[in-house]
């Protein structure tokens, strides 16, 4: 018996895009320090790199989705051999930048393999097993074995993200289209130094019935309602992790300043809410509130020394932390279980303990 495919339908332009996780790869184009961070090659050309840096959280969310669904992930870097033998003179000499390919810059030699500037930004580092391709051209198929790698794995559909939209992303997408792949460009996971160029590229890609491919925002791709079959769960989705960490930081700040009213608001006021402390077991929101009113403030120099945050779906997460303070030689531990309610994130269970 043939098992059903892991299919997802996407409300895309110019019409619905359907793909099978097992035959789809995510291609993340050139999210490199030289293009995205201040002081790199992109800024030396006179560009505002903040327009590219703004998409990093979206690309991180897309990566989390692809990894959760066990999709093949490919990262590309535009980076040349140290002797520049794979870089045509016309490419080196074109334009009038203050730095040229191969020159020494703040991040090492510009667009040269192994140099700090050619590396992918820290927030989007490749995970073990993901493919990283150094490409000598704008398109990721030119001068690389990308096509062979995709064919070996039975890939027929590609999702695209990265920079810049009108140059390396579009070139690679057109190369893929000519090789028979169905391609979707994730609109908010790509960027250009020139917003008008990005918009024009999106329109060109999906023109004439999808002459190059499809476009859609990340929200349309990860929406569980679009999964055909059992809806997948996004685990450790970066935007959710960021929300949980922000809530935890706010909780810690309220704890340090002994803001009882603020601390009460972090807990779900419900009979099922439980907090186990170092010397007390508290059952229900009112018991927790009364405890807060009578307990002594924590030491103002209490410090979090370790934190582990996890999320399961969009509305459930857990945070475990270790802390210390000058008034004790013991290591403190705390675990909080968070649930998103209509009025925001709330702690529904907590546990605090000390160890020698």
N, C-alpha and C positions, 0 to 999 in steps of 0.2 A: 504494500500500500504506500502511495506517495503522500508524505506529510505536507500539510499546507505551508506555503511560503510565508516568510515574515514580511508581509506587505504593509505599506503605508501610502496613503493617498494625501496629496498636498494641494490645497487651494492656491494654485499658482497662476501666473500669467505666461502665455496667453490662454491656457486652459489647464485642467487638472493634470498633475504629474504624479505618477505612481511608481514606486520603486520597492525592490526587495532588499532588505538589509544584507542578505548573504551574497548579493551580487552588486553591491554598491560600495564605492569608496568615497571618503571625504578627502579632497585635495586642498590643503592650506598653503596658499602661495605667499612666500617671501615675507613672513612676519618677522623681519630681521631688525636688529638694533640699528643698523646703518640707515634704515628707511624710517623707523618709528621713533627713535629716541633723539633727544636734543644732542647736537654735536656730531651727528652722523652725516653720511653722504647726502641724504635727502635734504637736510637743513643747509648743507654747503651749496646746494643748488638754489637756495633762496626760498625754500618751501616752509610752510607752517606744518610741522610734523604732528601737531596736536590733532589734526583732522584724521590722521591715521591711528594715533594712539587711542582715540575714542572708541574704536571698534574692538579693542582687545578683550573687554569683558564679554562681548557678544560671541566672539570667536571661541573664547573659553567655554561658554555655554554650549556651543555647537560641538566642540570637541568632547565635552562631557556626554552629550547625547550619543555621539558616534561610538564612544567607548562603551557606554552602557549597552548599546545594541550590538556590540562586538563587530562593528564595521571595520573594514580596512581603512587605516588613516595614513595619508602620505603628506609629509611636509617638504616644501621645496625652499631652496636658498639660491639666490642669484650670487654665485661665488666662483671665482676663477682660480686656476692653478697658480702657484706662486710665481712662475716664470711668465705668466700671462700668455702662454702659447695657445690657449683656447679663446683668446679675446682679440678680435680683429682690431687693427689700428683705427679703423673708422669709428668703432665704438669708444675707444679710449679718447680720441681727440675731439669727438663731437661736443658741441656746446661750449660754454665758457665758464665752467665751475671753478671755484677756488681750490677744490680737490678733484683729482681725476682717479679713475680706477687704477689701483696699484700704489697710489701715493700714500704716504704715512699720514694718518689723521688721528684724532683723539681716541678712536677705538681701534687703532692698528691700521694696517694697510687696507685701503678701501676696496670692498667686494673681493677680497682674497680669502680663499679657503683657510680655515683654522684661525682666522683673526677674530678678535672679540666682536667687531662690528658686524661680521657675517653671521653671527650666531642668532638663533631665534630668541625673542624676548623671554624673560624668565617665566612670565605667567602662562606661556604657551609651549613650554618645553615638551618635546616628544616623549611619549611613554615607551617603556621597553616593548620591543616588537613592532613599533611603528616605523615606517619607511621614511628615510630622509634622503632627498636627492639634491645634489649640487648641480645646478644647471648653468651652462655658459651663455645661454640666450634668454630672451624674454619668455618664450614658450617652454613649458616643462618637458615637452616631448623632443625638442631639438637637442641632439647631442647627448641624450640620456637613454637609459633602458626602461623608462617608465612604461611604455606600451607593452613591452614583453612581461614586465612584472604584473601588470593588470590582467593581461591575458592568461598568465599562469594561474591566477586566482579566480578566473571566471567572472571578472568584473564587466558589467555592461552599462552601469549607471554611475554618474559622478555628481557629487555635490561640491560646489566651489566656494571658497572664502579666501580672503587675503587682499594683498595690495600689489600694485595699484590697479584699480578696476579697469581702466582703459588701456593699460599696457600689458603687464605680465599676466593678469587674471584673464582678460579678454583673449589675449594671444593663445594661452593654454587651452581655453575653452573652445576656441575655433579649431585648434589642432585636434582636440578630442572629438569634436563634431565631425571632422573630416575622416576620422578613424572609426566612426560608427557608434560612439558612445552617446547615450542620452544624458544631457547635462542640465543641472539646475544651479543657478547662481543665487546664493543667499544674500539678499539685498542689504541687510543691516550688518552683515559680517564681511563687507568689503568697503573699501574707501579709496578716495583719490585726494591728492593735494588740491584738486580743482573740483568742487562739488558738481559743477555743470558737466564736467567730463564723465563723472560717475553716472549721472542721470541719463546722459546721452547714450552711454554704453548699455545701461539697462534696457533702454528703448530699442537699441539696435539688436540686442541679443534676442529679444522676444518678438521682434517685428515679423510680419508676413507669416504668421502662424508658428512662430518659434523657429526662425531660420537657423539660429545657432543653438537655442535651447529655451529654458524656462527661467523665471525668477520668482522668488517668494521670500517673505521675511522669516526669521528664525521661529517666531511664534507659530506660524502655520506648519512648520516641520515637526516641532516637538509636541504639538497639541495631542494628548492621548486620544482624543476623539477621532483623530485621523488614522489611528491604527486599525488595520483590518484583521480582526481576531482579538486575542487577549491584549489589553492595553499594557504597554510596558511601564515600568516604574523608573523614573529618573533618580538615581542615587548620587548623592553628593553633587548636585547641580550647583555650579558656582554662584549664581544669583541668590539661591536659597541659603547657601553657606554664608554668603556675605551678610544677609539679613540676620541670620542667627548670631553671627559674631558681633554685629552691631548691637543687638539686644543684650548679649552677654556683657559687652563693654559698658553699656549703660547701666546694667545691673550692678556691676562692680563699682562703678563711679558712685552710685547711690549708696552702696554698702559702705564705702570709705567715708562718705560725708554723713553717714547715719541718717539718711532721708527715709524715715519710716513710711511715709505716705507713698513715696515712689516705689519702695520695695514691695509694699502690699500690691501695687498695681501689676507687678510682674507675675504674680501668682494668680492662677485661676481660682476665683472665689467660688468654691464648690465643695460639697461634702466628700467627694472622691479624691480631692487633692491631698497628697501626702508629702510631708517633709520629715525625714529622719535626720536629726542633728547629732552632735557629739555626745550629748547627755540627755536627749529628749526625743520622743516620738510624737509628731504632731499630725493629727488626722482632721482634715477639713480646713477650709479657708479661714474660718473664724479663729480656730486654734492657732493657726500660723500668724494671723494678725495680732492676737493677744500676746504671743511670744515676742513678736517684733517690738511691741510697745514697752516691754519690760526688760529686754536683753541689753547688755552693755555694748557700746560701739566696738567694732573691730579696730585693730591697731592701724593707724593712718598710713603706715609703711608696709602694709600687707601687699605682697606681690604675687602675681600669677607667673609661675615658672614653666608650666606646660599646659597646653590646651589641645584637645582633640574634638573636632566638630564634625558631625555627620548628619546627613539629611536623607529622607526616604520619601520621594514624591515632593510635592510643593508645600505640604502643610504639617510635616512631622520631622522632628530632629532631636538630637541629643548632644550635649556638651559635657565632656569630662575634663577636669582641670586639677592641677596640683598647685598649691600655694604655700608660701612661708611668710613669717612675720618676725620682727626682732624680739617679741615678747615670749617666744617659745622656740625650743630646739626641734620640735616635732614638725613633720611634713603634713600639711593639710590636703585633703582630697575632697572633691565635690563633683557630683553628677547631677545634671538637670535634664529633664525631659520636657521638650517644648512642643506645643501644638498651636497651629494658626487658627484662630477663631475669627468671626466677623469683625471683632473689635481689636484684632491684632494678635501677636504672638504672646502666649502665656505659658508659664511653667505649671505642669500638672503633677510632677513628682520630682523630688530632690533628695539628695543624700549627702551628708557631710560627715567626714571622719578624720581622725588624726592617727598617724603612725610614728613610731620612734625612728 
